Amino acid sequence: MIKSIAKTAAAIAAASLISGAALAAGDHEAPMQALAKSGAVGWISDPAVIGAIKAQNGKTAGLSEDEIVKMDKQWRAEVKGSGGPMIDGVLKSALSEFLKKVKAGSQGKFTEIFVMDGKGLNVGQSDITSDYWQGDEAKWQKTYPAGPGAVHIGKVAMDESTQTLQSQLSLPIVDPADNKVIGAVTIGVNVETLGQ
């Protein structure tokens, strides 16, 4: 895991050399595509990530949409109430601890990271998300079902919590053992760092 984080930091430094010309023109997509193809996101195939997704997929595969919506409502209620057992369970998981380290090692490039399972439910995250179910959003719909190699890039927006211009980079997560998509990841990227 430490080697994976060190490799990520080195790859982020290399990816930071991407020209800022596209950003000056307001186009963040080319540098975000380059980031998606760089080694900066190689950690998504780390055994800690793959194992956590596979374990959760085993638990959530049979959930109905009604059950998922109920879980999402519970999560949202806990967010409004400043926490609770559901949020604590996810934030204290080994995967969330791993993602916090990846974020910390990104030198300010990553503003948030969350990993989703085959239903679009959060498996682990570096920070609290506003909702638990991402399966009804483009970040999951344009990656998980689209298969290996898919990339979804969100619009640039001001992230109120970090006061940075951010775009979300979402990718499918593939099990290296059989090359099948098992989940997805969304990485908040401080677009101001893309040209550095």
C-alpha positions in Angstrom: 0.0 0.0 0.0 2.8 2.4 0.9 4.5 1.7 -2.5 1.2 2.4 -4.3 0.9 5.8 -2.5 4.6 6.7 -3.3 4.0 5.7 -7.0 0.9 7.9 -7.0 2.8 10.9 -5.6 5.5 10.5 -8.3 2.9 10.1 -11.1 1.1 13.2 -9.8 4.3 15.2 -10.0 4.8 14.0 -13.6 1.1 14.7 -14.5 1.5 18.2 -13.1 3.8 19.0 -16.0 0.8 19.0 -18.3 0.7 22.4 -20.1 -1.7 25.0 -18.7 -2.6 26.3 -22.2 -5.8 24.3 -22.2 -6.8 25.6 -18.8 -6.1 29.2 -19.9 -8.7 28.7 -22.6 -11.1 27.3 -20.0 -10.7 23.7 -21.3 -10.0 21.4 -18.4 -11.0 18.2 -20.3 -7.7 17.5 -22.1 -5.6 17.7 -18.9 -8.2 15.7 -17.0 -8.0 13.0 -19.8 -4.2 13.0 -19.5 -4.5 12.6 -15.7 -6.9 9.7 -16.2 -4.3 8.0 -18.4 -1.3 8.8 -16.2 0.0 6.7 -13.4 -1.5 9.2 -10.9 -4.6 7.0 -10.7 -2.8 3.6 -10.8 -3.7 3.1 -7.1 -7.3 2.2 -8.2 -6.1 -1.3 -8.9 -4.5 -1.7 -5.5 -5.6 -4.9 -3.7 -7.1 -2.8 -0.9 -9.4 -1.1 -3.4 -10.3 -4.3 -5.4 -10.8 -6.4 -2.2 -13.1 -3.8 -0.6 -15.3 -3.5 -3.7 -15.6 -7.2 -4.2 -16.6 -7.7 -0.5 -19.2 -5.0 -0.7 -20.5 -6.3 -4.1 -21.1 -9.6 -2.4 -23.3 -7.9 0.2 -25.2 -5.4 -2.0 -25.8 -7.4 -5.2 -29.3 -8.4 -4.2 -30.5 -5.0 -3.0 -33.6 -3.6 -4.6 -33.8 0.0 -5.6 -36.2 0.7 -2.7 -33.6 -0.7 -0.3 -30.9 1.4 -1.9 -33.1 4.6 -1.7 -33.8 3.8 2.0 -30.0 3.5 2.7 -29.4 6.8 0.8 -32.1 8.6 2.9 -30.4 7.3 6.1 -27.0 8.6 4.9 -28.5 12.0 4.0 -30.2 12.2 7.4 -26.8 11.4 9.1 -25.1 14.1 7.0 -27.7 16.7 8.2 -27.2 15.5 11.8 -23.4 15.8 11.6 -22.7 12.0 11.5 -24.0 8.7 12.6 -23.2 4.9 12.5 -23.6 4.5 8.8 -21.2 7.4 7.9 -18.8 6.3 10.7 -18.8 2.8 9.4 -17.7 3.9 5.9 -15.3 6.6 7.0 -13.5 4.3 9.4 -13.1 1.4 6.9 -9.6 0.3 5.8 -10.4 1.5 2.3 -11.4 5.0 3.5 -8.1 5.2 5.4 -6.2 4.2 2.2 -8.1 6.9 0.2 -7.3 9.5 2.8 -3.6 8.7 2.4 -3.8 8.8 -1.4 -5.5 12.3 -1.1 -2.9 13.5 1.4 -0.1 12.3 -0.9 -1.6 14.1 -4.0 0.1 17.4 -3.1 -3.3 19.2 -3.2 -4.3 17.9 -6.6 -7.1 15.6 -5.3 -9.8 17.3 -3.2 -11.9 14.2 -2.6 -12.0 10.5 -3.5 -14.8 8.1 -3.3 -15.1 4.5 -4.5 -18.4 2.9 -5.5 -19.6 -0.6 -5.9 -21.6 -2.3 -8.6 -24.8 -0.6 -7.5 -23.2 2.8 -7.2 -23.1 2.7 -3.4 -20.1 4.2 -1.6 -17.5 1.6 -0.5 -14.9 4.0 0.9 -14.2 7.8 0.7 -11.6 10.3 1.8 -14.3 12.8 2.9 -18.1 12.7 3.7 -20.2 12.8 0.6 -23.6 14.4 0.5 -25.3 11.1 -0.5 -24.5 7.4 -0.3 -25.9 6.3 -3.6 -24.2 7.6 -6.7 -25.9 5.1 -9.1 -28.4 7.7 -10.1 -25.7 10.1 -11.2 -23.5 10.5 -14.3 -20.3 9.8 -12.4 -21.4 6.2 -12.0 -23.8 5.8 -15.0 -21.1 6.9 -17.5 -18.3 4.7 -16.1 -19.4 1.4 -14.5 -21.9 0.3 -17.2 -19.6 1.8 -20.0 -16.8 -0.7 -19.3 -13.0 -0.6 -19.0 -11.4 2.6 -20.4 -14.5 4.8 -19.8 -13.8 8.3 -18.5 -16.3 10.8 -17.2 -15.2 14.4 -16.6 -17.5 16.8 -14.7 -17.9 20.5 -15.1 -15.6 22.9 -13.2 -17.3 24.2 -10.1 -16.2 26.0 -6.9 -15.9 23.5 -4.1 -17.2 25.4 -1.1 -15.5 23.2 1.5 -12.0 23.6 0.0 -12.6 27.0 -1.8 -11.0 25.5 -5.0 -12.1 25.2 -8.6 -12.8 21.5 -8.9 -13.8 19.0 -11.5 -14.7 15.4 -10.9 -12.8 12.7 -12.8 -14.7 9.3 -12.7 -13.4 6.0 -13.9 -14.5 2.4 -13.8 -12.5 0.1 -11.5 -11.5 -3.2 -13.2 -10.6 -6.4 -11.4 -7.1 -7.2 -12.8 -7.8 -10.9 -12.4 -10.5 -11.0 -15.1 -10.6 -7.5 -16.6 -14.3 -7.1 -15.5 -15.6 -3.8 -14.1 -16.5 -4.2 -10.4 -17.0 -0.6 -9.4 -16.1 3.0 -10.1 -14.1 5.9 -8.5 -14.7 9.6 -8.5 -11.7 11.9 -7.8 -12.2 15.6 -7.2 -9.4 17.4 -8.9 -8.3 20.9 -8.1 -8.1 22.2 -11.7 -5.8 25.0 -10.7 -3.1 22.4 -10.2 -3.5 20.8 -13.6 -1.1 23.3 -15.3 1.6 23.1 -12.6 
